[in-house]
Amino acid sequence: MNEELLRHIDRLIAQRPASRSALIRYRILACLMQDIKPKTISLSEQKIHRGMRNKEDFPLFAGQQDLPLDYETAETLLKRFLETLRRTGRKDEDGIKKFAQKAGQDHCWVRELYGAVLGKDNTRLTTMAAEVDLDPSVLLFLTKVSLRPCFQALREAVKEILNKSAWGHGICPLCGSPPDMAFLAATGRGFLHCSLCGEAWPYPRIKCPFCENEDRRNLGFLGVEGEEGFGVYFCRKCLCYLKTLDMRAFEETAPFDIEYLATLHLDILAAEKGFE
């Protein structure tokens, strides 16, 4: 899977030069994930209970404390990231070095960091970023990417009991997080992509996942001239937006965490129009 991931990154670097810098930085991390294999997750004892929870319109996992992730492997990967990045001449190199030192010396601090990220505790995340002189967005990004293989393993473990087809909510049916992208499949059906675990699930095209607004007069779409298949769906009621990829316009698409990085210009477009 990681070789395929690298192929997609290299393809997008060539096709979308505006995203080159972000994709090259991510490629460094993707190379470091090549041999990472999280421990096998077994949910056999809780399978029936979790299946019922999903059928009753609750996410499969209630929150950060409930997620059965291999944090030991994630922490090992995070430290590997930091050891490599501290030697790449980044502008925030001093902060990366402090982060690496803190992660190497304080196991409890790292586990608290995972708790802040998974629990969406932005106040605590900002405080922890200040402790190592890094921008909170950098701390968040590196921590989430270090969890990527663990979430892949979790999605594989629960695929038989995850009720996606009947899930009609704007939050992830697996972890309860909001979406970071939307996409239209080859059939034209709309889907959302989870900002945390990477799961995807069907969702109505004319409905805001953040406030559930279905009034077409308050919903809209921003296209990009010369870029067929890309755009931004927005809601005037809650002022939220979702970057959107129409897969019918492309011969091939990348995994959506990569597509997210390759469409950062859409975030700028949405911000310029007053959406958040």
C-alpha positions in Angstrom: 0.0 0.0 0.0 2.8 2.4 0.8 4.5 1.9 -2.6 1.1 2.8 -4.2 0.9 5.8 -1.9 4.3 7.1 -3.1 3.3 6.6 -6.7 0.2 8.7 -6.2 2.2 11.4 -4.4 4.8 11.5 -7.2 2.0 11.7 -9.8 0.3 14.6 -8.0 3.6 16.4 -7.6 4.0 16.4 -11.4 0.4 17.2 -12.1 -0.3 19.9 -9.5 2.9 22.1 -9.1 1.0 24.5 -6.8 0.9 21.7 -4.2 4.4 20.6 -4.8 5.9 21.8 -1.5 3.2 20.2 0.7 3.3 17.0 -1.2 7.1 16.7 -1.0 7.0 17.2 2.8 4.4 14.5 3.1 6.4 12.2 0.9 9.2 12.2 3.4 6.8 11.0 6.1 5.2 8.4 3.7 8.6 6.9 3.1 9.1 6.5 6.9 5.9 4.5 7.1 7.0 1.8 4.7 7.7 -0.9 7.3 5.2 0.1 10.0 2.8 -2.7 10.9 0.5 -2.0 13.8 -0.5 -4.8 16.0 -3.6 -6.8 14.9 -6.7 -5.5 16.5 -9.3 -8.0 17.7 -12.8 -6.9 18.5 -14.4 -10.4 18.6 -15.7 -10.1 22.1 -17.4 -6.8 21.5 -18.5 -7.4 17.9 -22.2 -7.8 18.5 -22.3 -4.8 20.9 -20.5 -2.5 18.5 -22.6 -3.6 15.6 -25.8 -2.7 17.6 -24.3 0.6 18.6 -23.8 1.5 14.9 -27.3 0.4 14.0 -28.7 2.6 16.7 -27.2 5.7 15.1 -24.1 6.0 17.3 -20.6 5.9 15.9 -18.9 2.6 16.4 -16.5 4.1 18.9 -17.7 6.7 21.4 -14.6 8.8 21.7 -10.8 9.0 22.1 -10.8 6.7 25.2 -12.7 4.0 23.2 -10.5 3.8 20.2 -8.4 0.6 20.2 -5.3 2.0 18.5 -1.7 0.7 18.7 -0.3 3.8 20.4 3.1 2.2 20.9 3.6 1.8 17.2 2.2 5.3 16.5 4.7 6.8 19.1 7.6 4.9 17.4 6.6 6.3 14.1 6.2 9.8 15.5 9.8 9.7 16.9 11.0 8.4 13.5 9.4 11.4 11.8 11.0 13.8 14.2 14.5 12.3 13.9 14.3 12.7 10.2 12.7 16.2 10.1 15.2 17.7 12.5 17.9 17.2 9.8 16.0 18.6 6.8 16.7 22.3 7.3 13.1 23.4 8.0 12.4 26.9 9.1 11.0 25.5 12.3 13.9 23.2 12.9 14.5 24.4 16.5 10.9 23.5 17.3 11.2 20.1 15.7 14.3 19.4 17.8 12.5 20.4 21.0 9.6 18.2 20.0 11.9 15.3 19.4 13.6 15.8 22.7 10.3 16.0 24.6 8.9 12.9 22.8 12.1 11.0 23.6 12.2 11.9 27.3 8.5 12.1 28.3 6.3 9.1 27.3 3.4 10.5 29.3 3.6 13.8 27.4 3.3 12.0 24.1 0.3 10.0 25.2 -1.3 13.2 26.4 -0.6 14.7 23.0 -2.5 11.8 21.3 -5.3 12.4 23.8 -5.5 16.1 22.9 -5.6 15.3 19.1 -8.1 12.5 19.3 -10.2 14.4 21.8 -10.1 17.6 19.7 -8.8 19.6 22.7 -7.5 22.6 20.8 -6.7 24.5 24.0 -4.5 21.7 25.3 -2.9 21.2 21.9 -2.0 24.9 21.6 -0.5 24.8 25.1 1.6 21.7 24.2 2.7 23.3 20.9 4.0 26.3 22.9 6.0 24.0 25.1 8.1 23.0 22.1 7.9 26.2 20.2 5.9 24.9 17.3 2.9 26.0 15.4 -0.1 24.0 16.7 -1.0 23.0 13.1 2.4 21.4 12.7 2.0 19.5 16.0 -1.5 18.4 14.9 -0.4 17.3 11.5 2.6 15.2 12.5 0.6 13.5 15.3 -2.3 12.7 13.1 0.0 11.3 10.3 1.7 9.1 12.9 -1.7 7.5 13.6 -2.4 6.8 9.9 -1.3 3.1 9.9 -3.1 2.4 13.1 -6.4 3.8 11.7 -5.9 1.8 8.6 -5.6 -1.3 10.7 -8.7 -0.3 12.7 -10.8 0.3 9.6 -9.8 -3.1 8.3 -10.8 -4.8 11.6 -14.3 -3.3 11.7 -15.2 -3.3 8.1 -17.7 -6.2 8.5 -19.7 -4.5 11.3 -19.5 -0.8 10.2 -22.9 0.2 9.0 -22.0 2.8 6.4 -24.8 2.4 3.8 -27.6 3.4 6.2 -25.6 6.0 8.1 -27.2 9.4 7.4 -25.2 11.7 9.6 -22.5 14.3 8.9 -20.1 12.7 11.3 -18.0 9.6 10.8 -19.8 6.3 11.5 -16.5 4.9 12.9 -15.1 7.6 15.2 -17.6 10.4 15.2 -15.3 13.1 13.7 -16.4 15.7 11.1 -15.5 15.4 7.4 -12.6 17.2 5.8 -13.6 16.5 2.2 -16.5 15.4 0.1 -16.3 13.5 -3.2 -18.6 12.3 -5.9 -18.2 8.7 -7.0 -18.3 7.4 -10.5 -22.0 6.8 -10.0 -22.5 10.5 -9.0 -23.3 9.5 -5.5 -22.0 11.8 -2.8 -19.6 10.7 0.0 -17.8 12.3 2.9 -14.2 11.6 4.1 -13.4 11.6 7.8 -10.9 14.2 9.0 -9.4 11.9 11.6 -9.6 8.2 10.8 -9.9 8.4 7.0 -13.2 6.4 6.7 -15.6 7.4 3.9 -19.4 7.1 3.9 -22.4 8.1 1.7 -24.1 11.4 2.3 -26.7 13.5 0.4 -25.2 15.9 -2.1 -27.6 18.7 -1.2 -27.2 18.8 2.6 -24.7 20.5 4.8 -23.0 17.9 7.1 -22.2 20.5 9.7 -25.7 22.1 10.3 -27.9 19.7 8.2 -29.2 22.6 6.1 -31.0 21.3 3.0 -32.3 24.7 1.7 -30.7 25.0 -1.8 -31.0 28.8 -1.5 -28.4 28.7 1.3 -26.1 26.1 -0.3 -23.7 26.8 -3.1 -20.6 25.7 -5.0 -17.4 27.4 -5.9 -15.6 26.1 -9.0 -12.0 26.7 -10.1 -11.4 28.0 -13.6 -9.4 25.5 -15.6 -9.6 22.8 -13.0 -12.5 20.5 -13.8 -13.5 18.2 -11.0 -12.4 20.4 -8.1 -14.5 22.8 -6.1 -15.9 23.9 -2.8 -19.4 23.2 -1.5 -20.5 25.8 1.0 -23.3 26.6 3.4 -24.4 30.2 3.9 -26.3 29.2 7.1 -23.3 28.0 9.1 -20.5 29.5 6.9 -18.8 26.1 6.7 -17.4 24.5 3.5 -16.0 21.2 2.2 -13.5 20.8 -0.5 -14.9 18.5 -3.1 -13.5 16.1 -5.7 -15.7 14.8 -8.6 -14.1 11.5 -9.4 -15.9 11.3 -12.7 -13.6 14.0 -14.0 -10.4 12.0 -13.4 -8.9 8.8 -14.8 -7.3 8.2 -11.4 -7.5 9.7 -7.9 -5.3 9.4 -4.9 -6.2 8.4 -1.3 -8.1 11.4 0.1 -5.5 12.4 2.7 -3.2 13.0 -0.3 -6.0 14.8 -2.3 -6.6 17.0 0.8 -2.9 18.2 0.7 -3.0 18.5 -3.1 -6.0 20.9 -2.9 -4.8 23.5 -0.4 -5.6 26.2 -2.9 -9.3 25.4 -2.4 -8.9 26.2 1.3 -7.5 29.6 0.3 -10.4 30.2 -2.1 -13.0 29.3 0.6 -11.3 31.6 3.1 -11.3 34.5 0.7 -15.1 34.1 0.3 -15.6 34.2 4.1 -16.1 30.4 4.8 -14.4 28.5 7.5 
